[in-house]
Amino acid sequence: NFTVDPLDFFPPEILSKIIENFSGVDFLTASTLSSSWNYYIVNSKEFKRKITVKITCKGNQEESCEQVLEGLMESDRKYQNLHLECCAFCLYKISPFLLKQEFKCINVSKTSFINSMQAVDFFSKIQSVEELEMSEVFIKYPYFDGKDKGLQFSKLKSFKSRNIQSFLYHDIFNNLTSLEHLSIACHDLNMASLNILMKFITFNTKLKVFEISGCIF
């Protein structure tokens, strides 16, 4: 009787086919088998595509949020997917972790910013993002003086938003020249918001899909 490590036995193309069927739990379990398995799993495209890092401080989870961040900062693993639910105070703590990663897909929900410049500072750290989804995200003091030219997302292709009214009043998200899919849903869209959207569409010629829904006043 002897044990054969699949990493030594199967060629890379067969191994990649095998892990395509792994669930998130399967990936995490396999990464604990040995140092070689850990290296193989966490550097695979499938792991990065399927594993989502979720950081939240909602409710009584602020302490656990700090513990999660400590663990993530100590690890050399790279992730592509981020789900974020945080208050304005905790966003500052997350910044060092964002700078270590190259996220491609980010979901920001139930998150608030103190002012527009905090939002600019936060999003400027995730320039590698290709898909951005925002839901119930607000700026407490949505003031943008225009001195900063806004965010330059050179790789962003899909931007989906729901109930982020305060982001539509200024030019933070006007420099998304690579955007192909824009989806906006709000309870109320006034003329100021619509004018911003019209300006946005005018200067984003690569846009292929534009979806907008809500009540217009």
DOMAR-77058 format. One record per residue (C-alpha): residue number from 0; x, y, z; residue in one letter. Coordinates in Angstrom, 2 decimals, always signed. Each point is the difference from the previous one (the first is absolute). Layout:
<seros>
   donu         X         Y         Z   loti
    NUM         X         Y         Z      A
...
</seros>
This chain:
<seros>
   donu         X         Y         Z   loti
      0     +0.00     +0.00     +0.00      N
      1     +1.29     +3.44     -0.87      F
      2     -1.43     +3.49     -0.39      T
      3     +0.30     +2.00     -3.21      V
      4     -0.27     +3.76     +0.19      D
      5     -2.16     +1.18     -2.92      P
      6     +2.29     +3.01     -0.36      L
      7     +2.83     -2.38     -0.93      D
      8     -2.12     -2.44     -1.96      F
      9     -2.32     +2.05     -2.23      F
     10     +1.20     +2.46     -2.65      P
     11     -0.97     +3.69     +0.55      P
     12     -2.80     -0.02     -2.60      E
     13     -1.73     -2.91     +1.77      I
     14     +0.38     +1.60     +3.43      L
     15     -1.51     +3.23     -1.27      S
     16     -3.02     -1.94     -1.28      K
     17     -0.40     -1.68     +3.39      I
     18     +0.02     +3.19     +2.05      I
     19     -2.48     +1.68     -2.36      E
     20     -2.65     -2.02     +1.86      N
     21     +1.20     +1.04     +3.48      F
     22     -2.30     +2.04     +2.21      S
     23     +1.34     +2.75     +2.24      G
     24     +0.15     -2.44     +2.93      V
     25     +1.86     -2.54     -2.17      D
     26     +2.63     +2.60     -0.86      F
     27     +0.58     +0.96     +3.61      L
     28     +0.16     -3.65     +1.10      T
     29     +2.45     -0.94     -2.75      A
     30     +2.24     +2.96     +0.85      S
     31     +0.57     -1.48     +3.50      T
     32     +1.22     -3.44     -1.19      L
     33     +3.64     +0.97     -0.45      S
     34     +2.22     +2.92     -0.88      S
     35     +0.12     -1.11     -3.64      S
     36     -3.80     -0.25     -0.18      W
     37     -0.35     +3.37     +1.69      N
     38     +2.32     +1.60     -2.56      Y
     39     -1.77     -1.65     -2.91      Y
     40     -3.54     +0.84     +1.16      I
     41     +0.48     +3.64     +0.98      V
     42     +1.83     +0.76     -3.24      N
     43     -2.57     -1.65     -2.24      S
     44     -2.34     +2.09     -2.13      K
     45     -3.02     -1.94     +1.24      E
     46     +0.77     +0.79     +3.65      F
     47     +0.28     +3.70     -0.72      K
     48     -3.18     -0.07     -2.08      R
     49     -2.19     -1.87     +2.51      K
     50     +1.23     +1.18     +3.41      I
     51     -1.53     +3.25     +1.26      T
     52     +1.43     +1.96     +2.92      V
     53     -2.83     +1.45     +2.09      K
     54     +0.76     +2.80     +2.44      I
     55     -2.79     +1.38     +2.18      T
     56     -0.28     +1.99     +3.20      C
     57     -3.78     +0.12     +0.14      K
     58     -1.74     -0.74     +3.26      G
     59     +2.46     -1.19     +2.66      N
     60     +2.56     -1.26     -2.51      Q
     61     +2.53     +2.85     +0.20      E
     62     +2.40     -2.05     +2.17      E
     63     -0.24     -3.03     -2.30      S
     64     +0.57     +2.34     -2.96      C
     65     +3.33     +1.07     +1.51      E
     66     +0.98     -3.63     +0.60      Q
     67     -0.80     -0.92     -3.59      V
     68     +2.07     +2.94     -1.26      L
     69     +2.94     -1.01     +2.16      E
     70     -0.09     -3.52     -1.45      G
     71     -0.29     +1.29     -3.55      L
     72     +2.90     +2.42     +0.45      M
     73     +2.25     -2.80     +1.30      E
     74     -0.80     -2.20     -2.99      S
     75     +1.67     +0.25     -3.39      D
     76     -3.09     -1.25     -1.80      R
     77     -1.38     +2.04     -2.85      K
     78     -3.74     +0.29     -0.56      Y
     79     -2.14     +1.28     -2.85      Q
     80     -3.42     +0.31     +1.65      N
     81     -0.97     +2.30     +2.86      L
     82     -3.35     +0.49     +1.76      H
     83     -0.04     +2.99     +2.32      L
     84     -2.50     +1.22     +2.60      E
     85     +1.61     +2.62     +2.20      C
     86     -0.48     +3.29     +1.79      C
     87     +2.11     +3.05     -0.85      A
     88     +2.26     -0.55     +3.03      F
     89     +0.99     -3.55     -0.96      C
     90     +0.73     +0.93     -3.61      L
     91     +3.26     +1.61     +1.12      Y
     92     +1.11     -3.29     +1.56      K
     93     -0.60     -1.86     -3.24      I
     94     +2.20     +2.27     -2.15      S
     95     +3.34     -1.86     +0.64      P
     96     -1.62     -3.29     -1.03      F
     97     -1.40     +1.50     -3.20      L
     98     +3.46     +1.17     -1.00      L
     99     +1.33     -3.57     +0.30      K
    100     -2.60     -1.47     -2.33      Q
    101     -1.04     +0.28     -3.65      E
    102     -3.74     -0.49     +0.23      F
    103     -1.92     -0.46     -3.23      K
    104     -3.57     -0.34     +1.33      C
    105     -1.20     +2.15     +2.89      I
    106     -3.42     +0.14     +1.65      N
    107     -0.53     +2.91     +2.38      V
    108     -3.31     -0.06     +1.86      S
    109     -1.50     +1.73     +3.04      K
    110     +3.07     +2.19     +0.27      T
    111     +0.26     +3.68     +0.83      S
    112     +2.70     +2.60     -0.62      F
    113     +0.48     +3.16     +2.05      I
    114     +0.58     +2.21     -3.04      N
    115     +0.80     -0.17     -3.70      S
    116     +3.75     +0.15     +0.52      M
    117     -0.08     -3.10     +2.21      Q
    118     -1.80     -1.78     -2.84      A
    119     +2.67     +1.17     -2.48      V
    120     +2.77     -1.15     +2.36      D
    121     -1.63     -3.43     +0.44      F
    122     -0.71     -0.73     -3.66      F
    123     +3.40     +1.29     -1.15      S
    124     +1.54     -3.03     +1.73      K
    125     -1.84     -2.51     -2.18      I
    126     +1.01     +1.10     -3.48      Q
    127     +0.28     -3.62     -1.19      S
    128     -3.77     -0.55     +0.31      V
    129     -1.88     -1.17     -3.11      E
    130     -3.47     -0.52     +1.52      E
    131     -1.42     +2.32     +2.66      L
    132     -3.39     -0.48     +1.63      E
    133     -1.38     +2.42     +2.58      M
    134     -3.21     -0.22     +2.00      S
    135     -1.24     +2.34     +2.75      E
    136     +3.24     +1.98     +0.01      V
    137     -0.18     +3.62     +1.13      F
    138     +2.15     +3.04     +0.65      I
    139     -1.03     +1.92     +3.10      K
    140     +1.34     +3.32     -1.31      Y
    141     +0.04     -0.36     -3.82      P
    142     +2.15     +3.00     -0.85      Y
    143     +2.49     -0.15     -2.88      F
    144     +1.87     +3.19     -0.88      D
    145     +1.31     -1.24     -3.35      G
    146     +3.68     +0.58     +0.84      K
    147     +0.56     -3.72     -0.21      D
    148     -0.78     -1.30     -3.48      K
    149     -1.85     -2.95     +1.45      G
    150     +0.80     -3.67     -0.27      L
    151     +1.88     -1.50     -2.91      Q
    152     -1.12     -3.61     -0.24      F
    153     +1.99     -1.13     -3.01      S
    154     -1.27     -3.60     +0.14      K
    155     -3.60     +0.37     +1.22      L
    156     -2.42     -1.64     -2.44      K
    157     -3.16     -0.51     +2.07      S
    158     -1.51     +2.42     +2.53      F
    159     -3.30     -0.96     +1.64      K
    160     -1.58     +2.14     +2.67      S
    161     -3.17     +0.02     +2.07      R
    162     -1.03     +2.80     +2.34      N
    163     +3.21     +2.03     -0.08      I
    164     -1.68     +3.33     -0.63      Q
    165     +2.69     +2.18     +1.56      S
    166     +2.61     -1.26     -2.48      F
    167     -1.93     +1.46     -2.91      L
    168     +0.34     +3.64     +1.05      Y
    169     +3.68     +0.49     -0.80      H
    170     +2.76     -1.05     -2.36      D
    171     +1.70     -2.76     +1.98      I
    172     -1.06     -2.73     -2.41      F
    173     +0.20     +1.95     -3.25      N
    174     +3.37     -1.29     -1.20      N
    175     -0.88     -3.60     -0.79      L
    176     +1.10     -0.10     -3.61      T
    177     +0.32     -3.80     -0.16      S
    178     -3.54     -0.62     +1.25      L
    179     -2.20     -2.25     -2.14      E
    180     -2.96     -0.74     +2.30      H
    181     -1.67     +2.60     +2.24      L
    182     -3.06     -0.86     +2.10      S
    183     -1.65     +2.47     +2.38      I
    184     -3.10     -0.52     +2.14      A
    185     -1.20     +2.64     +2.46      C
    186     -3.25     +0.77     +1.79      H
    187     +0.12     +3.60     -1.21      D
    188     +1.98     +1.56     -2.82      L
    189     -0.23     +3.77     -0.29      N
    190     +1.15     +2.24     -2.86      M
    191     +3.41     +0.62     +1.61      A
    192     +0.65     -3.73     +0.02      S
    193     -1.18     -0.42     -3.59      L
    194     +2.23     +2.85     -1.19      N
    195     +3.01     -1.69     +1.60      I
    196     -0.93     -3.25     -1.72      L
    197     -0.36     +1.71     -3.37      M
    198     +3.42     +1.59     +0.42      K
    199     +1.41     -3.38     +0.97      F
    200     -1.42     -1.77     -3.06      I
    201     +1.29     +2.72     -2.32      T
    202     +3.62     -0.55     +1.03      F
    203     -0.10     -3.80     +0.23      N
    204     -0.10     -1.18     -3.58      T
    205     +0.72     -3.69     +0.76      K
    206     -3.31     -0.41     +1.84      L
    207     -1.98     -2.89     -1.50      K
    208     -2.73     -0.58     +2.61      V
    209     -1.75     +2.76     +1.97      F
    210     -2.79     -0.92     +2.43      E
    211     -1.86     +2.50     +2.13      I
    212     -3.06     -0.48     +2.20      S
    213     -1.78     +1.96     +2.68      G
    214     -2.43     +2.88     +0.50      C
    215     +0.94     +3.24     -1.75      I
    216     -1.05     +3.30     +1.57      F
</seros>
